[in-house]
Amino acid sequence: MAQKLTDLSDNALLKQSVKGDELAFNELFRRYFNKLFKYTLSFTKDKLIAEELAMDVMLGIWQRRGNIVVEDSLGPYLFKAMKNTLINYWRRRALETSGLDVSEERDYADSRSADHSLLTTEINNQYHQHLEALSPQRKKVFELSRHEELTYPEIASRLNLSVRTVEHHISASLVILRKKLKTISDTTLILAALFLS
């Protein structure tokens, strides 16, 4: 008896999607679209834009499905792609409101691209540096929440902790990381928020 799509792992669904199985991809879409939409909406505050950006990411997964490798969950890959999409969205908005003509905009975009790359690298380096400074237990809890997208009850179950303890670890980690990253520059706060969400 064939397994139901809802019972398959993300990896198995992705492999079927590579073969052109749209139903398998639809199951991945069902699992992740709303999560990506809500995450994006928390930054854009606009439902139409959030839906469009989340759709772009999911469409990109379908288009690149043959080049994506995941061990189990597609979640971390998707949320990283969503963060990059949001960063590009904010960069486009900055250009659209700058009042530059086309030629100036191209030069500005090239310059901003290099600046953006340096900023992102700097924030990423400092983020991981401060993450490493957390206690091993707190770091593990934070990574399971922010990198693997597990819920608090799932983390509590995996680490044999109470949900309240998990909440405390996450809250304390966010206070520390936000305080540390805010010292970089106010212009990087949106990027920092993307790393910490």
C-alpha positions, -999 to +999 in steps of 0.1 A: +000+000+000+014+034-011+022+059+016+000+090+017+018+122+008+010+137+042+030+109+058+061+115+036+092+135+048+101+168+031+130+150+015+108+123+000+084+148-013+112+169-028+125+138-046+091+131-060+088+168-071+121+164-090+103+137-111+076+163-119+051+151-093+030+183-087+009+166-060+041+161-039+051+197-044+015+208-034+020+190-001+053+209+005+034+241-004+007+232+021+032+226+048+052+258+044+034+286+026+014+299+055+044+298+078+064+318+052+035+342+047+031+349+084+068+354+088+070+378+059+039+397+070+056+405+103+081+425+083+061+440+054+029+446+073+012+442+039-008+410+031-005+414-007+032+419-006+038+391+020+018+367-002+036+377-033+071+373-017+061+339-001+048+328-035+081+338-052+100+317-027+078+286-032+079+291-070+117+293-068+117+259-049+097+243-077+120+258-104+152+247-086+139+215-071+165+194-089+193+214-073+181+214-037+194+189-012+179+185+023+185+158+048+150+159+063+132+192+068+129+218+040+122+244+066+157+259+073+163+261+035+130+279+029+134+304+057+169+313+046+155+318+011+127+340+025+152+361+045+172+367+013+140+376-006+130+401+022+165+417+021+162+422-017+127+435-012+139+462+012+168+471-011+144+475-041+121+497-019+151+519-010+159+524-047+123+531-057+120+559-032+155+574-039+144+595-069+174+585-090+172+583-128+179+550-145+216+554-151+222+567-115+201+539-101+222+513-119+254+528-105+238+531-071+225+495-072+260+482-080+275+502-051+247+492-027+251+455-037+287+456-025+277+475+007+249+451+013+272+421+009+296+436+035+268+445+059+252+411+056+286+394+061+294+416+091+260+409+108+262+372+101+297+370+116+287+390+147+255+370+150+274+337+150+301+351+173+275+361+199+255+329+194+286+309+203+290+329+235+256+316+248+256+287+272+255+253+253+219+246+264+207+281+256+224+280+222+209+246+214+174+258+223+178+290+202+191+271+172+163+246+173+138+274+174+154+298+149+173+275+125+152+244+125+119+262+130+107+238+158+079+249+181+085+254+219+067+221+228+088+203+201+120+217+216+109+209+251+102+173+241+135+168+222+156+182+250+135+169+279+128+204+292+096+222+303+080+246+278+085+274+303+123+267+304+124+268+266+105+301+266+130+315+291+160+304+270+146+320+239+137+352+256+171+356+272+189+348+240+170+374+221+177+401+247+214+393+245+217+390+207+196+421+200+216+442+224+249+430+209+238+435+173+223+469+178+257+483+185+267+477+149+246+505+134+210+516+133+211+512+095+215+474+099+185+469+123+162+455+096+189+430+085+196+421+122+159+415+127+159+391+098+187+371+114+170+371+148+135+362+137 
